[in-house]
């Protein structure tokens, strides 16, 4: 059953709620989801994770079914259940709590005496999800749904094992297999064989089988707007589009644009796929596991059918029955496979296990598959995927039938896998969570479910400086609409304490950023008290700082991040792995200044110009400059002493305080109209005066070719929505700067004033110089040294004393307030410039995404990633010291791709000392000394075979071998803390008990050696 096309597009999308998800899925996929009805069967931990993620995503209707009574063990992973729910139907108590997540997705309970009794009951759903259902139901329901075109997702988790199966029927259409933005580029040439060259050796970014269309090609005009042509990649800078005979001779220009073509795939029914499985590999280090687990899961289901229960924890007899069943299945299916007896017995041992991180992991994957089914967005899993995290099993504590049996605890699902001894270790842990946003909410939920910090010695610290916004509610599931405006850390802590009351008194919330400025809050005692740290941050700077502190205090760090459907996890372990800061992402790509200012060729250029050169200049920096003049007595003198072109600064102050200072809102409208004329008409005329459309370069080639697009000046039209939108937003922002009240957006007010605005005629100026290429010097960047003109400008400024008390109000950019005109201005401004240069405009949504540097996000990826993080936390708690047991994860749900790798080992250094080679860990080792004198420190290291040539602390150079003796004489006798205070001219903060010194040294072979830092204990 495909989605009813007649209802697609009828659903309005609340962009303030779904903003970040829209950047992942797009409007069309979201509208398709908004027309879909989904049924989730089974509401233990796995089922509720799937239901939660689907509800947050925003399907039309979510129905749940699980009439079984709640058991205390369900609380191991089912975060919407409480002890008071025991004995009540799972679906009746769970449905209203899922419904609270999203007002746009109603949640109902499916009414049926039995899930197999009447198969036609499934006909009203687009997708049916079965979680931990008996295999008889999986076969019956799965095969029926396949025959009816209803999409099916089947998910099971047993302890540290999990599987997912997808069936989206025959001829399922994928509208966008990858979710990546279509690539485009400028053409340098097309030869007679159809070989296309990208401009200036710019990588085209295409792959074999991609399709492209063309525009603005001269010579081969028939290519423009043609049907998409299939690409054969010939190299990173060239690709072939096949036969181009009869299309003419290529002359110049042209843009290629990738076109996403639909992809059609076929799925087998559940029963057919059970016998002839196709596997998606989740971990290439376990390449042979899927076939083993495919048999093992069938054997486990067979045991359940035969015995009316799953195998008991650590029960050897039950495990042998499961193992023999797997061997029988293999023989019946004539599989030549060596059964991994240890693996399948472990599967039996853990069958009753119900782990929150596994539910989160498979809940994220399965929910994304549901969204793929109803939206056609991204590649589905075809058709089976198995996963295990056996490395998470503890070795520091014992497991036995006695230690793993149920004890009537909410943690029985976890005890079944790990045992009671390990549960005690989890409970008495002290963990620090940095950030309570999307990842932080999921981490806290998992911690609450596993009982972390609930013991007498346990503690959770969580800090986040942000308050809750409406857009957070779509993926930060601990928050509700009533929480908007409250602090994230406080609300998140209260939410998980409701989930697990045993956390009451064991969570401490803070509202400070973890940074150098808050080291008096997060001091030495705080860091030393911790067993570990988990980052839930969204920026590299904060991650790097926390990483440095973890290295300094030798604390394990769990790091993760998401970007749309992509996610990653990293384990940082003292003395085992490199740190987060050991590697870094490439710097963000920046556009050439010259391109942005005068020669844009794509919408990203015009958006960057609108944000940085227009919004920032007129509404942020210029008012700030004026305020500096008004508040700093010697501002002009100090400014003129600095290098650079100060004419523009003085003109800005003069204009904002005299000629352009508005007194009424009508003045602001007039200012906006003249700004339109200056930027979109006059400056374009000046550019074309300097570089006429028929001008050529010194080499004889047309100047306006390749990436340079010849612009045209705009003629203002108040009936053009973009033109008028620019006036409204610019006038309101200008009025804000001058504290003038806005009358709103009544069109008549603006039109009346626009009729009165006198727009001066413009003539290009022969003295104006424009930079034609980034390789050339910028004529506007040089120092303006006309002393007479600067003096005249300075004299024309009104005295600051006559304006006492008057100040402008600079704008603080805020992308998520739809009433402040910020994104409206940038959108209108960008699209006007795009109109100048005949570039395809962008809607407000895309503009906001680019200008606001919004990180796309979706709840499914977040849930999955945090599941992986907690699986690694199990290993950290266990104290494993074998790096091969840990895994860094890399996933992309769109492809889908799952990759795991062993963390990179921490680098080692060595030097020659008095007793031979000395080996040290470059990251985690350090030299420790007391607060001795500088001379004592130098002698101390001489005895170790290290001759210090330079010593520094922070930015202060304290010692260098090349310093003259007279300079060192007074330093040798100073204590190291005194030396730092003397040179830096700052006292050591009272809360600080240690100082860090960096040294450059030579060993006994007089070789420069890279050695760890020195930690000086000063208190």
Secondary structure, DSSP 8 states (H G I E B T S, - for coil): ----GGGTT-S---HHHHHHHHHHHHHHHHHHHTT-EEEEE--SHHHHHHHHHHHHHT-SEEEEE--SB--GGGGGT-TT--GGGTTSBHHHHHHHHHHTT-TTSEEEE---S-TTT-GGGGGG-SEEEEES--HHHHHHHHHHHHHHT-EEEEEEEETTEEEEEEE--TTEEESBSS-----EEEEEEE-TT-EEEEGGG------TT-EEEEES-BS-GGGBT-S-EE-EEEETTEEE----TTS----B--EEEEE---EEE----HHHHHHS--EE-S-GGGTTHHHHHHHHHHHHHHHHHHHSS---TT-HHHHHHHHHHHHHHHHHTT------HHHHHHHHHTTT---HHHHHHHHHHHHHHHHHHHH-BS----SEEEEE-GGGS-SSS---HHHHS--S-TTHHHHHHH-HHHHHHHHT-EEEEE--SHHHHHHHHHHHHHTTT-STT-EEEEE---B--GGGGGT-TT--GGGTTSBHHHHHHHHHHHH-GGGTTSEEEE----SGGGTTTS-HHHHHH-SEEEE--S-HHHHHHHHHHHHHTT-EEEEEEEETTEEEEEEE-TTTB--GGGS---------HHHHHH---SHHHHHHIIIIIIIIIIIIIHHHHHHHHHH-TTHHHHHHHSSS--HHHHHHHHHHHTTT--SSHHHHHHHHHHHHHIIIIIHHHHHHHHS-TT-B-TTSSBSS-TT----------TTSHHHHHHHHHHHHHHHHHTT-----S-HHHHHHHHHH---------TT------TTS--TTTS----HHHHHHHHHHS--GGGGTT---------TT-TTSSHHHHHHHHHHHHHHHTT-----HHHHHHHHTT-----HHHHHHHHHHHHHHHHHHHHT---GGG--EEEEETTTTEEEEE---B--EEEEEETTEEEEEETTT--EEEES-BHHHHHHHHHHTT-EEEEEEETTEEEEETTS-HHHHHTTTTSBHHHHHHHHH-S---TT--EEEEEEEEE-TT--EE----EEEE--
